[in-house]
Amino acid sequence: MTNTSQPKPKKLPNRAHNNALTRPMRKWFPLFMGPMTAAFIIGFVWPFIQGIYLSFCKFRTVSDAEFVGFSNYPKAFEDASFMRSFWYTALFAIVSLVIINVLAFAVALALTREIKGSSIFRTVFFMPNLIGGIVLGYIWSMIFDGILSRFGTSILENKDWGFWGLIILIAWQQIGYMMIIYIAGLNAIPDDLLEAAEIDGANRWQSLFRVIIPNVMPSITICTFLSLTNGFKLFDQNLALTEGKPIDMIDLEPVKQTEMLALNIYNTFYGSNTAARGTAQAKAVMFFILVAGLSLAQLSFTRKREVQQ
């Protein structure tokens, strides 16, 4: 005779059991998270709030800050060098974003095709990312000057050479890092999808644009975010490679032609005119709002195009 009785369902842990498990976590939570939270507040939250306040002040040091309202913000927009650096940085961020991601994706696609020595190539492409930006800037300045000296010029004398020099430098440094992210995304694509596309008669380009790229959108989201923010925040490479030179006169004011936003804020704050530090702080606040806004917009735009596997 067949036993038709249903098996007894497993008993779920009761509330007392759950409390027994979470009690040690609640007990030791302040010990482990307390120092980290305190360091985060002291090292980031408080300086960030103080920086916003100082953007409304006239000061030479933090202790002598005098509240002046919104007067620093119009001064920032009246600065010809600030507006020049804004458009220069925007152009640089767009060009570097496209070049870095296209080349990184192409290299990642090639290195996932089971070619000999792919591990060595991955290591070689990633190595430039381990070198500091200041060091890279000085190395590439010597390389560029060695080449351009044959034509009687220097990277510090031509703004176009300075722009493309920065593009080459940042691409050489970051392509390997983005390549690793793209390789992880490519390896996560199920083989069944690629096989189904091949059976349906899709060629390489159709498989690329209709199968591979849609399924690699999470990696594209990450790499686009990193490329965009790094392009706007670039500082040490800009300082070491060109220092913002050459300098042209615009409305009787010296304006550095290859100076990016971060370097412009730095030069304003630590320049000879210490009374402009409030203006520099206002520039920094607007710089933060710009980068944060663009990053959130980009994340929202690319995440909507991600495919759920």
C-alpha positions as CSV (number, residue, x, y, z in Angstrom):
1,M,0.0,0.0,0.0
2,T,1.4,3.3,-1.1
3,N,1.9,5.9,1.6
4,T,0.3,9.1,0.3
5,S,1.0,11.2,3.3
6,Q,2.8,14.4,2.5
7,P,6.3,14.9,4.0
8,K,6.3,17.3,6.9
9,P,7.7,20.7,5.9
10,K,10.9,21.8,7.6
11,K,10.3,24.1,10.5
12,L,11.6,27.7,9.9
13,P,13.9,29.1,12.5
14,N,11.8,30.8,15.2
15,R,12.3,34.3,16.4
16,A,14.4,33.2,19.4
17,H,16.8,31.4,17.1
18,N,17.1,34.4,14.8
19,N,17.8,36.6,17.8
20,A,20.5,34.2,19.0
21,L,22.2,34.5,15.6
22,T,22.0,38.3,15.3
23,R,22.8,39.2,19.0
24,P,26.6,38.8,18.6
25,M,26.4,41.0,15.4
26,R,24.6,43.7,17.3
27,K,26.9,43.4,20.2
28,W,30.2,43.7,18.2
29,F,28.9,46.0,15.5
30,P,30.1,49.3,17.2
31,L,33.6,47.8,17.7
32,F,34.2,47.0,14.1
33,M,32.2,49.7,12.4
34,G,32.8,52.5,14.9
35,P,36.4,53.4,13.9
36,M,35.6,53.2,10.2
37,T,32.5,55.4,10.6
38,A,34.5,57.9,12.7
39,A,37.3,58.0,10.1
40,F,34.8,58.5,7.3
41,I,33.2,61.4,9.1
42,I,36.5,63.0,10.0
43,G,38.2,62.4,6.7
44,F,35.4,63.0,4.3
45,V,32.1,64.2,5.6
46,W,33.3,67.1,7.8
47,P,35.9,68.4,5.2
48,F,33.2,68.2,2.5
49,I,30.7,70.2,4.6
50,Q,33.4,72.7,5.5
51,G,34.4,73.0,1.9
52,I,30.9,73.9,0.9
53,Y,30.8,76.6,3.6
54,L,34.2,78.0,2.6
55,S,32.9,78.5,-0.9
56,F,30.7,81.3,0.5
57,C,33.6,82.9,2.4
58,K,36.6,85.1,1.8
59,F,39.6,83.5,3.5
60,R,43.3,82.9,3.5
61,T,43.2,80.2,6.2
62,V,40.2,78.3,7.6
63,S,40.4,80.2,10.9
64,D,40.0,83.6,9.3
65,A,37.0,82.8,7.0
66,E,34.6,85.7,6.5
67,F,31.2,84.9,5.1
68,V,30.5,86.9,1.8
69,G,27.5,85.0,0.4
70,F,27.4,84.0,-3.2
71,S,29.9,86.5,-4.5
72,N,32.6,83.8,-5.1
73,Y,30.4,82.0,-7.7
74,P,30.1,84.9,-10.2
75,K,33.8,85.5,-9.9
76,A,34.4,82.0,-10.9
77,F,32.4,82.4,-14.1
78,E,34.1,85.7,-14.8
79,D,37.5,83.9,-14.8
80,A,38.4,83.3,-18.5
81,S,40.8,80.5,-17.5
82,F,38.0,78.7,-15.7
83,M,35.7,78.7,-18.7
84,R,38.5,77.7,-21.0
85,S,39.5,74.8,-18.8
86,F,35.8,73.7,-18.5
87,W,35.4,73.3,-22.3
88,Y,38.8,71.9,-22.7
89,T,38.1,69.3,-20.0
90,A,34.7,68.4,-21.5
91,L,36.3,67.8,-24.9
92,F,39.1,65.8,-23.4
93,A,36.7,63.6,-21.4
94,I,34.5,62.8,-24.4
95,V,37.5,62.0,-26.7
96,S,39.3,59.9,-24.1
97,L,36.1,58.0,-23.1
98,V,35.5,56.9,-26.7
99,I,39.1,56.0,-27.5
100,I,39.8,54.1,-24.2
101,N,36.6,52.1,-24.3
102,V,36.7,51.2,-28.0
103,L,40.3,50.1,-27.8
104,A,39.9,48.3,-24.5
105,F,36.9,46.4,-25.8
106,A,38.7,45.5,-29.0
107,V,41.7,44.2,-27.0
108,A,39.5,42.3,-24.6
109,L,37.6,40.7,-27.5
110,A,40.9,39.6,-29.1
111,L,42.3,38.2,-25.9
112,T,39.2,36.0,-25.3
113,R,39.6,34.2,-28.7
114,E,42.0,31.6,-27.2
115,I,45.2,32.9,-28.8
116,K,48.6,31.8,-27.5
117,G,50.1,33.9,-24.8
118,S,46.8,35.7,-23.9
119,S,47.8,35.7,-20.2
120,I,51.1,37.4,-21.0
121,F,49.3,40.0,-23.2
122,R,46.8,40.8,-20.4
123,T,49.6,41.4,-17.9
124,V,51.5,43.6,-20.3
125,F,48.5,45.7,-21.2
126,F,47.6,46.1,-17.5
127,M,51.0,47.1,-16.3
128,P,50.8,50.8,-17.2
129,N,47.9,51.2,-14.8
130,L,50.3,50.4,-11.9
131,I,52.5,53.4,-12.6
132,G,51.6,56.7,-10.9
133,G,50.3,59.6,-12.9
134,I,53.1,62.0,-12.0
135,V,55.7,59.5,-13.1
136,L,53.8,58.8,-16.3
137,G,53.6,62.5,-17.1
138,Y,57.3,63.0,-16.8
139,I,58.2,59.9,-18.8
140,W,55.8,60.8,-21.7
141,S,57.0,64.4,-21.6
142,M,60.5,63.2,-22.4
143,I,59.2,60.9,-25.1
144,F,57.2,63.6,-26.8
145,D,59.9,66.2,-26.5
146,G,62.4,63.8,-28.0
147,I,60.2,63.3,-31.0
148,L,59.0,66.9,-31.4
149,S,62.4,68.3,-31.1
150,R,63.2,67.0,-34.6
151,F,60.5,69.3,-35.9
152,G,61.7,72.3,-33.8
153,T,58.8,72.4,-31.4
154,S,57.9,71.1,-27.9
155,I,54.7,69.7,-26.3
156,L,54.7,72.9,-24.2
157,E,54.6,75.1,-27.2
158,N,51.6,73.7,-29.1
159,K,48.2,73.3,-27.5
160,D,47.1,70.6,-30.1
161,W,50.2,68.5,-29.3
162,G,49.5,69.0,-25.6
163,F,45.9,67.8,-26.0
164,W,46.7,64.7,-28.0
165,G,49.7,64.0,-25.7
166,L,47.3,63.8,-22.8
167,I,45.0,61.6,-24.7
168,I,47.8,59.2,-25.6
169,L,49.1,59.2,-22.0
170,I,45.7,58.5,-20.4
171,A,44.7,55.9,-23.0
172,W,48.0,54.1,-22.5
173,Q,47.5,54.0,-18.8
174,Q,43.8,53.0,-18.6
175,I,43.2,50.7,-21.6
176,G,44.6,47.7,-19.7
177,Y,42.4,48.4,-16.7
178,M,39.3,48.7,-18.7
179,M,40.3,45.6,-20.7
180,I,40.2,43.4,-17.6
181,I,36.6,44.6,-16.8
182,Y,35.6,43.8,-20.4
183,I,37.2,40.4,-20.3
184,A,35.2,39.6,-17.2
185,G,32.0,40.6,-19.0
186,L,32.8,38.7,-22.1
187,N,33.6,35.5,-20.2
188,A,30.2,35.8,-18.4
189,I,28.2,35.6,-21.7
190,P,26.6,32.1,-21.8
191,D,27.9,29.9,-24.6
192,D,24.4,28.9,-25.5
193,L,23.6,32.5,-26.7
194,L,26.6,32.5,-29.0
195,E,25.8,29.1,-30.3
196,A,22.2,29.9,-30.9
197,A,23.2,33.0,-32.9
198,E,25.6,31.0,-35.0
199,I,22.9,28.4,-35.7
200,D,20.5,31.1,-36.7
201,G,23.0,32.2,-39.3
202,A,24.3,35.4,-37.7
203,N,27.7,36.6,-38.9
204,R,30.4,38.0,-36.7
205,W,29.1,41.6,-36.9
206,Q,25.5,40.6,-36.1
207,S,26.7,38.5,-33.2
208,L,28.8,41.4,-31.9
209,F,26.1,44.1,-32.0
210,R,23.0,41.9,-31.2
211,V,24.4,39.4,-28.7
212,I,27.8,40.3,-27.3
213,I,27.5,44.1,-26.8
214,P,24.0,43.9,-25.2
215,N,25.2,41.2,-22.8
216,V,28.4,43.2,-21.9
217,M,26.4,46.3,-21.0
218,P,27.1,46.0,-17.2
219,S,30.9,46.1,-18.1
220,I,30.2,49.0,-20.5
221,T,28.4,50.9,-17.7
222,I,31.3,50.5,-15.3
223,C,34.0,51.3,-17.8
224,T,32.1,54.4,-19.1
225,F,31.6,55.6,-15.6
226,L,35.3,55.2,-14.7
227,S,36.5,56.8,-18.0
228,L,34.1,59.7,-17.7
229,T,35.0,60.5,-14.1
230,N,38.7,60.0,-14.6
231,G,38.6,62.3,-17.7
232,F,37.1,65.1,-15.7
233,K,39.2,64.6,-12.6
234,L,42.5,64.3,-14.4
235,F,45.2,66.3,-12.4
236,D,48.6,64.7,-11.9
237,Q,49.2,63.7,-15.5
238,N,48.1,67.2,-16.6
239,L,50.5,68.8,-14.1
240,A,53.5,66.7,-15.0
241,L,53.0,66.6,-18.8
242,T,52.1,70.2,-19.8
243,E,51.4,72.2,-16.6
244,G,48.7,73.8,-18.6
245,K,51.1,75.4,-21.1
246,P,51.3,77.1,-23.6
247,I,49.9,80.4,-22.3
248,D,47.9,82.8,-24.4
249,M,46.5,86.3,-23.6
250,I,42.7,86.5,-23.6
251,D,41.2,89.9,-22.7
252,L,44.6,90.9,-21.3
253,E,44.6,87.9,-19.0
254,P,47.1,85.0,-19.2
255,V,45.2,81.8,-19.9
256,K,46.8,78.4,-20.0
257,Q,45.6,76.5,-23.1
258,T,46.0,72.9,-21.8
259,E,44.9,73.5,-18.2
260,M,42.1,71.1,-17.1
261,L,39.5,71.9,-14.4
262,A,41.3,70.2,-11.5
263,L,44.6,71.9,-12.3
264,N,42.8,75.2,-12.7
265,I,41.3,74.9,-9.3
266,Y,44.7,74.0,-7.8
267,N,46.4,77.0,-9.5
268,T,43.7,79.4,-8.3
269,F,43.9,78.2,-4.7
270,Y,47.6,78.1,-4.4
271,G,48.4,81.0,-6.7
272,S,49.9,84.3,-5.7
273,N,46.5,85.9,-5.1
274,T,45.6,84.3,-1.8
275,A,42.4,86.4,-1.7
276,A,41.1,84.2,-4.6
277,R,40.9,81.0,-2.4
278,G,37.2,81.5,-1.8
279,T,36.7,81.6,-5.6
280,A,38.8,78.4,-6.0
281,Q,36.6,76.8,-3.4
282,A,33.5,77.8,-5.3
283,K,35.0,76.3,-8.4
284,A,35.6,73.1,-6.5
285,V,32.0,72.9,-5.4
286,M,30.7,73.5,-9.0
287,F,33.3,70.9,-10.2
288,F,31.8,68.3,-7.8
289,I,28.3,69.0,-8.9
290,L,29.2,68.7,-12.5
291,V,31.0,65.4,-12.1
292,A,28.4,63.9,-9.8
293,G,25.5,65.0,-12.1
294,L,27.2,63.6,-15.3
295,S,28.1,60.4,-13.6
296,L,24.5,59.8,-12.3
297,A,23.1,60.7,-15.7
298,Q,25.4,58.3,-17.4
299,L,24.7,55.4,-15.0
300,S,21.0,55.9,-15.4
301,F,21.3,56.0,-19.2
302,T,23.5,52.8,-19.6
303,R,21.8,50.7,-16.9
304,K,18.5,51.0,-18.8
305,R,20.2,49.2,-21.7
306,E,21.5,46.3,-19.7
307,V,20.2,42.8,-20.6
308,Q,19.1,40.5,-17.8
309,Q,20.7,37.1,-18.4
